[in-house]
């Protein structure tokens, strides 16, 4: 996959993050891509649904598995604007997604702060795709909150 395609899909995830921002949700967005087609789009809904598990990645995994008709995301790539937390990384691992691509790192709550491997051993990871754009939206959100 070319860098241009990765940026196109990350821009779709950023569009989802903007939907979250508009709902006063933490602006994180995710898309799931299978065979060069977006099969799921999602954003944080924890406030809207009053559900601490309603992270963008969890919503996207549910939508993608429903679309595919099975519990595995083989041959799928999950794009998310922020490094997944441990919960979401675990779900990505159980989904057996082929790849994870995220924009900004999360030094405080990202899955890489937890020892041990949460992702499936065959899941490839790439970080830093449109990192600046992904981070700027989060900074704007939290400045507005404070």
C-alpha positions in Angstrom: 0.0 0.0 0.0 1.3 3.4 -0.9 1.8 6.2 1.6 -0.8 8.2 -0.3 -3.4 5.5 0.3 -2.4 5.4 4.0 -2.9 9.2 4.2 -6.2 8.9 2.4 -7.5 6.4 5.0 -6.1 8.3 7.9 -7.9 11.4 6.6 -11.1 9.4 6.8 -10.3 8.5 10.4 -9.6 12.2 11.1 -13.0 13.0 9.6 -14.5 10.6 12.1 -12.5 12.3 14.9 -14.0 15.6 13.9 -17.4 14.1 14.3 -16.5 13.2 17.8 -15.1 16.7 18.4 -18.4 18.2 17.3 -20.3 16.0 19.8 -17.9 17.0 22.6 -16.4 13.5 22.7 -12.6 13.0 22.8 -11.8 13.4 19.1 -10.5 10.0 18.1 -11.6 8.4 14.9 -11.1 5.0 13.2 -11.7 3.3 9.9 -11.3 -0.3 8.9 -10.1 -1.0 5.4 -10.4 -4.4 3.6 -9.3 -4.9 0.0 -8.8 -1.2 -0.5 -12.3 -0.3 0.7 -13.4 1.3 3.9 -15.8 -1.2 5.5 -16.3 0.6 8.8 -16.1 4.2 10.1 -16.4 5.1 13.8 -15.5 7.7 16.4 -15.5 7.9 20.2 -19.0 7.6 21.7 -18.2 7.2 25.4 -20.2 10.3 26.5 -23.0 9.8 24.1 -23.6 6.2 25.0 -22.5 6.6 28.6 -20.2 3.6 28.0 -16.5 3.6 28.9 -15.9 0.9 26.2 -17.4 2.9 23.3 -14.0 3.9 22.0 -13.6 4.5 18.2 -11.7 1.3 17.7 -14.3 -0.8 19.5 -17.1 0.8 17.5 -15.1 0.2 14.2 -14.3 -3.4 15.0 -18.0 -4.1 15.7 -19.1 -2.4 12.5 -16.4 -4.2 10.4 -17.1 -7.7 11.8 -20.9 -7.1 11.2 -20.1 -6.1 7.7 -17.9 -9.1 7.1 -20.2 -11.5 8.9 -17.5 -13.0 11.2 -15.4 -12.2 14.2 -12.0 -11.9 12.5 -10.6 -9.0 10.5 -8.1 -11.0 8.5 -6.9 -9.0 5.5 -8.1 -5.8 7.2 -6.2 -2.7 8.4 -7.4 -0.6 11.2 -6.6 3.1 11.0 -6.9 5.2 14.2 -5.9 8.8 14.9 -4.4 8.0 18.3 -2.5 5.0 19.6 -5.0 2.5 21.0 -5.3 2.0 24.7 -4.7 -1.5 26.2 -8.4 -2.4 25.9 -8.6 -1.5 22.3 -5.3 -3.1 21.4 -6.6 -6.3 23.1 -9.7 -6.2 21.0 -7.6 -5.6 17.8 -5.5 -8.6 18.8 -8.6 -10.8 19.3 -9.9 -9.6 15.9 -6.7 -10.7 14.3 -6.5 -7.6 12.2 -3.6 -7.8 9.7 -2.4 -4.3 10.4 -2.8 -1.3 12.7 -1.9 2.2 11.5 -2.2 5.1 14.0 -1.4 8.8 13.8 -0.3 10.1 17.2 1.4 8.2 20.0 -0.3 8.2 23.4 2.6 8.3 25.9 0.2 8.1 28.9 -2.4 5.5 28.1 -1.3 3.9 24.8 -1.0 0.1 24.6 2.8 0.3 24.3 3.0 1.5 27.9 1.8 -2.0 29.0 4.3 -4.8 29.1 3.5 -7.8 27.1 2.0 -8.1 23.6 -1.7 -7.2 23.3 -1.8 -7.4 19.5 -1.9 -10.6 17.4 1.6 -11.7 16.6 1.0 -11.3 12.9 -0.4 -7.8 13.1 1.9 -5.2 11.6 2.1 -1.8 13.2 2.9 1.6 11.7 2.7 4.9 13.6 3.1 8.5 12.7 0.8 8.7 9.7 -0.5 12.3 9.6 0.7 12.6 13.2 0.6 16.4 13.3 -3.0 16.6 12.2 -4.1 13.9 14.6 -2.4 15.5 17.5 -3.6 19.0 16.7 -7.2 18.0 17.0 -6.6 16.4 20.4 -4.7 19.5 21.7 -7.5 21.8 20.4 -10.1 19.7 22.2 -8.3 19.7 25.6 -7.5 23.4 25.4 -11.2 24.1 24.8 -12.1 21.9 27.9 -9.6 23.7 30.2 
